Amino acid sequence: MSKSNKETPSSISPKDVRNVAIASSIGTFIDFYVFILAGVASGTIWPSLYFLQVSKITGVAIALSFLSFGAAYVVRPIGGMIFGHFGDKMGRMSTLVATLIVIFIGTIGMALVPPYRVLGIFAPILLILFRIIQGLGFGGEWGGASTWLIEYIADTKKRGFWSGILGASAWVGIGSAAVSFGIMYLIFPQSFIVSTGWRILFGIGAIAAIIGGIIRARLRESPVFVNYISKRRPAKLPSLEIFRAYGGRILHAAASYFLGVSVTGVVITPFTLQYLLASGKHVLLGIPTPAFILLMLGIGAYFTIISAFLGGWASDKIGRKTVIVISSIGVGVLTYPYFLLISTLNAYSIIVALILIQVFQGLSVGSIGAYFVELFPTKYRYSGSGLSFQFAGFYLGVATAFIIPPLIAGVPITHAVNVIAGVQIAIALISLISVLFLKETRGISLED
């Protein structure tokens, strides 16, 4: 592929790019908004509402709840294949409208599933089913959104910056979900949150999906894709063909971003909250611990918005790989200090721990949007970038659903610190090693 600074047709205005950036970011916002909602709910609400009746042992109920959380991430690559197929054959924009429709169905379904006492065993089954539907929709979201946006960027020296905007929208979603849940814990009694409150927050995510779909449907297709199909035929089965051509690259790219999804998914939510509650720390700075952790996660998320912008901007200056290396090392080095600070049960130490580890995580989030898009040719770009991102989520799903639960099921949560810390450090090391096997893509042309 050749170098080029001008790739987008002159008919594409800065306003077009901004509109596509907003439309792309909506789906990313919803993805991570629901990610936090499900993480909090699986740790604090779903065990008693859906799973304690299945097993009277609290640890097993929590493990089953983790399974429901991880189920969406196990099926995400399937969603990436389905929507990647259509995105590389029919277009980025129309496929991205479809992903939000599927996300809406899964999210509103989860919000409406009655508790176990009403539906019996069908309640947890339906919860997991709608979580899987949601995961399929999210599986097609990131790859399409990042491809659509990055293919609009004319100046190769600014792709990282726009990638940072997409990454920042993820943390806007995380912050919004955390603060919303935190405020709910401050204002409403636990009984309301368990019965109704969490459902309202999921309902908001469903409404946002519909609004996002309407906005996307009014915008134009990627100019790079339009130019490509005007000259060549799209692949017959892009999501399958890409594994023959770039299977190793997909798996390495996914592993390089493993830490990007694991910090919030493994360390912060839901483990930290469970750990503090099990330690008997029910109030911090006069605030109930669940509300405190969620509010601090929200505040940390807004710091991470800055680091996502910084990661995207820096990737235009020093390269995508270098930013991910810095992020991996930072998270790996900070993991044990994070748990040491948390174990003090001191509110200010907890705040510092949450902010520091999230900021280093944010660096990689800001750079991978452009990086994964640039790793693949137009013919397979939606599939390749999407599957790379979703296999990272798949790795997380395997960890949260099948590796961590059996390791902690028979252990008090306060004694599981070494297990969780060890898993997180291993993930950071995997990400660091994996990115070294990938090529640098800064400045590469998207036309092929």
FIZAFI-730941 format. One record per residue (C-alpha): residue in one letter; x, y negated, z negated. Coordinates in pm, whole numbers, padded with zeros to 5 digits, always signed. Example, Ala and Ser with C-alpha at 12.3 -4.5 7.8 and 13.67 -1.06 7.14 Angstrom:
<sedos>
a+01230+00450-00780/s+01367+00106-00714/
</sedos>
This chain:
<sedos>
m+00000+00000+00000/s+00130-00344+00086/k+00152-00657-00120/s-00100-00931-00057/n-00223-01242-00230/k-00538-01298-00024/e-00774-01008+00020/t-01122-01140-00042/p-01302-01290+00258/s-01327-01667+00260/s-01703-01637+00223/i-01651-01522-00136/s-01657-01831-00355/p-01535-01874-00715/k-01902-01883-00815/d-01952-01539-00656/v-01661-01403-00859/r-01797-01554-01181/n-02143-01409-01117/v-02002-01063-01051/a-01786-01094-01364/i-02096-01168-01571/a-02299-00889-01410/s-02015-00640-01453/s-01960-00740-01813/i-02324-00686-01911/g-02294-00310-01871/t-01964-00304-02058/f-02121-00509-02337/i-02409-00261-02368/d-02174+00038-02355/f-01967-00077-02652/y-02264-00229-02836/v-02436+00110-02838/f-02101+00279-02911/i-02083+00098-03246/l-02453+00142-03320/a-02423+00517-03266/g-02099+00532-03464/v-02254+00359-03765/a-02581+00551-03739/s-02405+00888-03709/g-02208+00815-04025/t-02476+00657-04244/i-02827+00720-04109/w-02860+01024-03885/p-02725+01279-04139/s-03020+01226-04376/l-03276+01148-04106/y-03208+01437-03869/f-02949+01683-03998/l-02966+01727-04378/q-03274+01944-04333/v-03080+02162-04089/s-02807+02217-04347/k-02842+02126-04713/i-02465+02079-04736/t-02385+01709-04692/g-02049+01772-04525/v-02207+01999-04266/a-02487+01748-04202/i-02227+01477-04141/a-02035+01712-03910/l-02355+01781-03711/s-02419+01408-03692/f-02066+01359-03558/l-02154+01623-03299/s-02447+01412-03179/f-02219+01109-03159/g-01955+01297-02965/a-02204+01464-02728/a-02231+01150-02515/y-01856+01142-02464/v-01837+01507-02363/v-02082+01446-02074/r-01943+01109-01967/p-01710+01261-01705/i-02013+01431-01549/g-02179+01089-01526/g-01856+00955-01381/m-01864+01222-01111/i-02233+01172-01027/f-02224+00794-01007/g-01872+00789-00864/h-02000+01000-00575/f-02270+00746-00490/g-02051+00445-00567/d-01787+00555-00317/k-02043+00655-00053/m-02325+00402-00083/g-02171+00105-00260/r-02069-00031-00599/m-02356-00271-00666/s-02656-00044-00601/t-02499+00239-00800/l-02440+00006-01094/v-02810-00080-01098/a-02886+00292-01125/t-02645+00340-01417/l-02832+00080-01620/i-03166+00249-01550/v-03030+00577-01688/i-02876+00395-01985/f-03214+00235-02056/i-03388+00575-02062/g-03133+00725-02301/t-03119+00423-02531/i-03492+00366-02564/g-03541+00740-02610/m-03300+00746-02904/a-03473+00446-03058/l-03808+00626-03049/v-03718+00980-03168/p-03915+01052-03490/p-03731+01194-03794/y-03695+01564-03879/r-03989+01556-04121/v-04220+01469-03829/l-04085+01683-03543/g-03883+01943-03726/i-03593+02094-03535/f-03704+01916-03217/a-03603+01580-03369/p-03225+01641-03372/i-03253+01823-03038/l-03423+01521-02878/l-03172+01284-03037/i-02884+01477-02884/l-03068+01506-02550/f-03122+01129-02522/r-02764+01073-02638/i-02651+01296-02349/i-02869+01102-02101/q-02718+00781-02233/g-02370+00928-02194/l-02437+01020-01831/g-02535+00660-01756/f-02236+00518-01938/g-02021+00767-01747/g-02085+00574-01427/e-02064+00228-01580/w-01704+00126-01649/g-01547+00255-01328/g-01812+00088-01114/a-01809-00240-01305/s-01430-00273-01299/t-01411-00169-00932/w-01685-00412-00828/l-01520-00699-01014/i-01155-00635-00928/e-01235-00585-00558/y-01379-00938-00562/i-01053-01096-00683/a-00863-01264-00397/d-00549-01352-00590/t-00357-01042-00699/k-00186-01252-00966/k-00516-01304-01150/r-00664-00955-01151/g-00534-00888-01500/f-00697-01208-01624/w-01037-01101-01490/s-00978-00753-01626/g-00927-00918-01963/i-01272-01075-01934/l-01424-00733-01873/g-01231-00594-02169/a-01334-00886-02387/s-01701-00816-02310/a-01652-00474-02468/w-01550-00642-02790/v-01837-00888-02770/g-02056-00576-02772/i-01866-00425-03064/g-01879-00750-03261/s-02248-00806-03190/a-02343-00454-03298/a-02129-00466-03611/v-02251-00809-03721/s-02614-00720-03645/f-02592-00402-03852/g-02402-00586-04125/i-02661-00862-04153/m-02934-00599-04157/y-02766-00429-04454/l-02751-00766-04631/i-03113-00864-04572/f-03316-00544-04569/p-03342-00247-04806/q-03180+00082-04710/s-03521+00243-04660/f-03612-00008-04386/i-03277+00032-04211/v-03309+00412-04207/s-03669+00416-04091/t-03687+00117-03855/g-03390-00120-03855/w-03145+00087-03652/r-03418+00156-03397/i-03467-00217-03338/l-03097-00261-03261/f-03106+00026-03011/g-03418-00128-02857/i-03228-00453-02802/g-02964-00256-02612/a-03235-00101-02394/i-03381-00443-02310/a-03033-00573-02223/a-02993-00282-01979/i-03309-00383-01791/i-03200-00748-01775/g-02856-00644-01652/g-03005-00428-01379/i-03216-00716-01250/i-02914-00950-01241/r-02699-00696-01058/a-02965-00625-00795/r-02951-00991-00686/l-02576-00995-00613/r-02364-00883-00318/e-02164-00571-00250/s-01787-00561-00297/p-01617-00723+00007/v-01336-00467+00001/f-01587-00180+00018/v-01789-00350+00294/n-01470-00399+00496/y-01368-00038+00439/i-01695+00124+00553/s-01707-00104+00858/k-01389+00067+00980/r-01397+00416+00830/r-01636+00680+00709/p-01662+00728+00334/a-01556+01061+00185/k-01820+01335+00193/l-01770+01440-00170/p-01547+01174-00324/s-01587+01286-00686/l-01470+01636-00595/e-01213+01546-00332/i-01036+01308-00568/f-00937+01592-00800/r-00746+01757-00517/a-00576+01432-00421/y-00533+01256-00756/g-00631+01501-01033/g-00306+01461-01224/r-00323+01083-01201/i-00677+01083-01345/l-00578+01297-01644/h-00267+01088-01716/a-00459+00762-01683/a-00729+00891-01919/a-00471+00999-02173/s-00300+00659-02150/y-00625+00497-02264/f-00713+00762-02525/l-00609+00528-02805/g-00821+00248-02657/v-01141+00434-02745/s-01015+00625-03048/v-00934+00347-03294/t-01291+00229-03325/g-01438+00575-03264/v-01220+00773-03506/v-01059+00537-03757/i-01300+00249-03814/t-01646+00387-03741/p-01762+00595-03903/f-01469+00727-04114/t-01364+00408-04296/l-01720+00336-04408/q-01769+00692-04534/y-01433+00684-04712/l-01507+00364-04903/l-01855+00477-05005/a-01724+00816-05119/s-01454+00636-05321/g-01729+00471-05524/k-01669+00126-05374/h-02026+00021-05312/v-01966-00356-05331/l-01685-00569-05185/l-01668-00946-05244/g-02023-00925-05376/i-02145-00766-05051/p-02268-00406-05018/t-01985-00200-04869/p-02170-00099-04549/a-02248-00464-04477/f-01894-00573-04567/i-01724-00321-04336/l-01957-00400-04049/l-01916-00775-04090/m-01538-00739-04108/l-01544-00511-03803/g-01740-00786-03629/i-01491-01053-03732/g-01204-00827-03626/a-01378-00777-03293/y-01374-01148-03225/f-00999-01152-03290/t-00977-00861-03048/i-01160-01060-02781/i-00859-01290-02788/s-00616-00997-02771/a-00812-00846-02477/f-00774-01176-02289/l-00406-01178-02388/g-00361-00817-02274/g-00518-00892-01936/w-00318-01211-01889/a+00006-01047-02000/s-00047-00757-01759/d-00028-01011-01475/k+00308-01128-01611/i+00487-00819-01745/g+00290-00534-01588/r-00002-00309-01683/k+00216-00027-01816/t+00415-00250-02049/v+00101-00383-02215/i-00032-00030-02275/v+00306+00077-02418/i+00299-00216-02663/s-00058-00131-02761/s+00021+00239-02815/i+00326+00170-03028/g+00142-00093-03231/v-00152+00134-03312/g+00073+00431-03389/v+00293+00230-03625/l-00003+00066-03800/t-00213+00378-03859/y-00066+00487-04193/p-00034+00129-04323/y-00400+00089-04226/f-00503+00376-04451/l-00272+00260-04729/l-00441-00079-04722/i-00788+00079-04711/s-00706+00310-05003/t-00630+00011-05228/l-01006-00062-05218/n-00910-00430-05219/a-01137-00640-04999/y-00863-00866-04862/s-00633-00574-04784/i-00918-00407-04597/i-00978-00723-04393/v-00610-00743-04293/a-00607-00372-04201/l-00917-00397-03982/i-00797-00704-03793/l-00440-00583-03730/i-00527-00243-03585/q-00808-00384-03371/v-00586-00655-03224/f-00330-00402-03101/q-00609-00185-02964/g-00747-00484-02772/l-00429-00528-02568/s-00486-00206-02376/v-00859-00273-02341/g-00779-00598-02161/s-00543-00445-01907/i-00691-00109-01807/g-00979-00251-01601/a-00740-00376-01334/y-00492-00093-01386/f-00731+00196-01324/v-00884+00025-01019/e-00540-00037-00867/l-00433+00325-00919/f-00672+00456-00651/p-00750+00384-00283/t-01084+00234-00177/k-01209+00573-00056/y-01204+00713-00412/r-01177+00400-00625/y-01513+00409-00807/s-01469+00780-00882/g-01102+00753-00976/s-01123+00453-01207/g-01447+00578-01362/l-01326+00932-01425/s-00999+00802-01572/f-01191+00592-01822/q-01452+00859-01895/f-01204+01138-01947/a-01056+00918-02221/g-01406+00917-02371/f-01424+01292-02314/y-01103+01337-02512/l-01260+01131-02791/g-01577+01340-02772/v-01376+01660-02808/a-01189+01513-03105/t-01500+01387-03286/a-01727+01681-03202/f-01496+01981-03212/i-01160+01901-03375/i-01227+01664-03665/p-01556+01817-03799/p-01412+02162-03880/l-01105+02000-04034/i-01310+01784-04273/a-01629+01992-04321/g-01504+02164-04639/v-01301+01869-04768/p-01423+01566-04966/i-01409+01268-04733/t-01167+01091-04970/h-00915+01372-04913/a-00945+01367-04535/v-00726+01060-04485/n-00421+01255-04374/v-00628+01447-04118/i-00775+01133-03962/a-00445+00945-03973/g-00263+01239-03817/v-00519+01261-03537/q-00491+00888-03466/i-00111+00890-03459/a-00116+01190-03226/i-00356+01005-02996/a-00131+00697-02987/l+00167+00919-02902/i-00030+01093-02625/s-00122+00753-02477/l+00237+00632-02492/i+00380+00940-02320/s+00104+00958-02059/v+00141+00602-01933/l+00508+00671-01860/f+00398+00919-01592/l+00196+00654-01407/k+00319+00397-01156/e+00308+00022-01210/t+00038-00144-00996/r+00070-00517-01068/g+00035-00710-00741/i-00063-00412-00526/s-00304-00458-00235/l-00654-00311-00262/e-00700-00296+00115/d-00610+00039+00269/
</sedos>
